[in-house]
């Protein structure tokens, strides 16, 4: 969840942000046997689609914007930098969008936080009396989208429903949806990651706690690489972006030692994606996007290693904020590019 400051947003949830430390980066190598192929990546990756928002200074800033890239490094704004999708449901604003390729490969879903700070202008209300629903769109071609609808996922006493994501759960043969909520039961003392299951994003099972830390945790991102899942979160207990791994979404999850993320106190909104498709089982590089008032990219030759280096070759036409990146096939890339006018920095 992209915020001006944690103190401004949540008086009871966290203390001030520590100064950004220098990254400790050395000895990055290709040592793991895990593949960096993500489960949703097409075999013939032809580009990448980024969903984002601009900010809360105008009502249109909190809507769905698209970015397009051939290589995942240099990005164009689509539709001349104007919104692609506008929410007219719930709070009539959306942030923290997540673009998902359905398990059948024939559909796509966008889910997003139902929130407009521009229209409501009250962060306490947003954390104590915000929406219990997420906003959902569906498409079969990434160009024509359904009207948005609301899906209630949070507990009845939830104060907010922030930064939703979803991933197909092989164990349960449905989608695991997860997000951050405060709750009235502990006087909105901290954010936890909650989850539910759905088959169609129209009905959901009762909410359950998915991640609970000593302090606030939010902005969880889960990707699958090879036979394992990797989970990134903004963990206020450790004050940084943390990384975990598991064989199943249900866990158990184990910490991965990541000294190269030691300087991420001011970052949030992690989003990981492959920079190349899997080739004969060989390890391929991945990118981890981290948001600090705009995204920066950190790349690794091996996702399982937990070693990331700042990549200064990543360029955006405007500050992309919280976030998702979807690998596209060559045909999908051309279809999206033809439907919307690319403007920006990509070549």
N, C-alpha and C positions, 0 to 999 in steps of 0.2 A: 504494500500500500504506500504510494508516494505521498510524503507529507512534508510541510515546511520544517517542522522539528518535532521530535517526540514530546518535548516538554509542552509545546503549544497545543499539540493534539490531545495528549493524554496525561493529565496532571498526575494521576495516580499510577500510571503504567510504567514509567521509566524516568530515569534522571537524564541530565543533559548528555549530548553526544560528545564523546572523547575526541581529541584531535586525531586526525588521520596520521597513521604511522607509515613509515616507508615499507614497501613490500620487500620481503626477504626471498629472493629468487635465485636459485642456483641448482646446477646439476639436473636440469630437466632432461629426462631421457625416456625412451620407449622401453619400459621394463615389464609392463603387465601383459598377461595373456588375454585380458578382456578386450573385446571389440568395442569401438566407439560408435558402432551402428545403433541408432535409436529405433525403437519399434515402429514409429510412425513414418519413417523415412522411405520415400519411394526408391526403387532400385536405380532409376536413371535421374538422380537429382539434377534439376536444371536451374534451380534458383531457390530463393527464400522469400517468404511473405512475413512481414512484421505487423502486428496489430498494436496500437499504442493510443495515447491521448496526449493533449498538449498542455493542459493545466486548467486551473479554476478561475482565471481572470475573466473569461467570457462563458456564456452557456454552451457555446459550440466547442469550447476547448475540452469539455468533459464528454466527449463522444468518441466514436471509433474512427481512427485514422489508419491507413495502410502505408507501409513502406515495402519496397521491392528491391531485391539485390540478386545479382547473378552469382556472386561468390560468398555472400554472407559478411562481407567486409565493407563494401561501398554501397550505400543505400540511396535510393530515390524515394521521394514522396509521391504518392499517387493522388489522382484527382486534384492536381495543382495545389496540394497541401491542404485541401478541404476535407471535411468528414466524409467517410464512405457510408456510415450507418449512424442514425440518430435515434435515440431512445425516446419514445413518447409514453412509456409506462413507468409505474413506480415514481421515483424521485425525478424522472426525466433528465437524468445524467448518468453516464457510465464511466468508470475508471477500471484500470487493472484488467484489461481484457485478456482472454486466453482462447486461442484458436486450436481446435482439436480435429484431427482426421478420425472419422468413425472407424470402428473395428472392421466393418464390412468394406471399407475403402471407397464407398460410393457417396458418402455424405460428409459434411463438415459442420461443426458447431462452434459458435463463439459464445462464451459465457463471460460475464463481467459483473463488477461491483455495482449495485444499484445505489448511486450516490451522486448528488450535485452539491458541492460546497459553494459554487457560485450562486445558486438559488437559495441555499439555506444558511450559509455563512456562519456555521456554528459547529466547531469540531467536538465540543462536549456532547451536543445532541447526536452527532454522527457516531460517537462511541457508546452512548448510553441509550439512545432512542432511535437508532437508525433502522434501515430495512432489514428484514429477516429473509429476504429473497435475493436471488441472483437474476440477472437479465440474460435471456437466451435468444440467439438467432440460429437458423439452420439454412444450409445451402447444399446443392448437389454439384455446383460448378465453381464456387468461390466468387462468382460475379453477381448472380441473382440470389437475393437473400429473403427469407421469410420476414414478416413483421415480427418484432420482438415480443417475447412473453416473459412473465415472471414465474420462477420456480422457487417456492418456499423450501429452504433447506435447513435453516438455523433453528435452534431450540426456542421455545416460546418466550424464555426470559433473556434471549440474546440481545445485546446492545448494538451489535453491528454484524455485518456479513461481508468480509473484505477479502479481496484478492483470490477469487475462486479459480481453481484448476481442476482438471479431470484427466483420468488415465484409465485405460481398459484394464480390468482386473481378471487375469487368467483363472484365478481360483474360483471366483464367483460368477464368471461369464457375464459381467455387467460393468458399468463405469463407476469407479471410485471418484467422487467429487469431494474436494477438501478446500477449506478456507479458514480465515481467522475470525474469531468472535470473542468479545467480552460477554459476561453474563451477570445478571442481577444477583445470583446466588452468592457471589463473593464481592458484591458491591462494585462490580466492574473493575476489579483490582488488576487484571492483566488479560492479555490476549492469549488464547490457546488455539491450536489448530484442531478444527472439528471436521468430521467427514460424514458422508452418506453414500448410499448406492442408488443408482438409477439405470434403467434400460433405455429410456427415451428422452430424458431431460424434461419430462412433463409430470412425473410422479417420483417421489424420493422416499427412501426409508428414514426412520427417525434418526436425528443427528446423534453422533457419538464423538467423544474426545479421541482425537488421533495422535496429537502431540501435546504433552503438558510438561513444561519446564519450570524451574524455580522462579523465573521472571518471564516477561512477555516473549512470545515467539510468534512470528508472522511471516508472510511472503514465502511460503514453502513452494518449491518447484521440484517435481520428480520426473526423472527420465530413465529409460531402460537402455542399457548398453550390454550387448551380449546376453548372458544369462542372469544379470544382476540389475537391480534398481539402484539409482543414486538420488539422494535427497539433499537439496540445499535449502537452508532456512536462515532468516534473520533472527538470531538468538540473542535476546537482551541479557541473558545470564552470562554468556561469554562475550557479549558486546560486538560480535562479528558475524559474518556469513559462515555458517558451519556446513559440513558435508558428512553424510552418512551413507551406508550401503546395506542392502538386504537382498536375499534371494526371492522373497515374497513381499508384496505390499503390506501384508499383515505383520511382517517382521519375523524375527527380531532385527532391529536396526543397530548397526555398530558404527561408531565414529571413525572417520578417516582423518588421520593427522594431516593438516593442511597449513604448513607454515607460510605458504605464499598467499593465504587469505588473512594473515594476521593483521593487515592494515585496513581491513574493511569496516571499521567502526561507523563510517558515515555512508556506507552503501546499503542498499536494500534491493528488493525486486529481482532476485536471481532468475536467470533464464538460460538454460544450457541447450545447445543443439550441435549436430555434427557439421563440420565444414566440408567433408567429402563423404560419399557413400562408401560402404564397406566394400573392400576389394579382396577377394580370395581369402577372407578371414583375417586380413592384416589390420593392424591398429591404424585408425585414421584420426586426424586432429579434430578437436572439438572447441567450441567457443562458449564461454560463460559470460553473459551480459550482466552487468551490475549497475544499478541506478543510483546516481548521486546528483539529483536535479537534472538528469539527462544520462543516457547510458554510455558506459565505457565497456570495451570488450577485452576479455582476458582469455588467452588461448592456451591449449595444451596438446601435446602429441598423443596423450594417453589419459582419458578421463579418469580411469581408476587410480592413477597415481596421486591425484589431488594437488598436482603442481601446475599453477597457472601463471602466465606472464602477461603484463599489460601489452596490448597490441595497438600501436599508434597508427596503423594503417586503416583502422576502422573509422569511417566517416559517415556523418548523418546530415541531411539537409536542414533539419531543425532538431532540437533536443528531444529525442525519443524517450518516452517515459513508460512506466510499468504497463504491460509487456507480454508478448509471446512471439516466438519465431517458429514457423512451420516450413520444413523442407518441401519443395515442389518438384514435380516431374517437369520435364522440358515442355510438354504440352500444356500443363497447368500454368507454367510461367508465362508462356506466350499468350494464353487466354486472358490472364489477369492484366498483363501489360497492354494488350490491345483494348481492353475494356476501360482502362483509366489512363489518363495522360501522365507519364512519368516526368517529374521535374526534380532535380537535385544534383547529386554528385556522382552517381554510379555510371559506369561506362559499359 
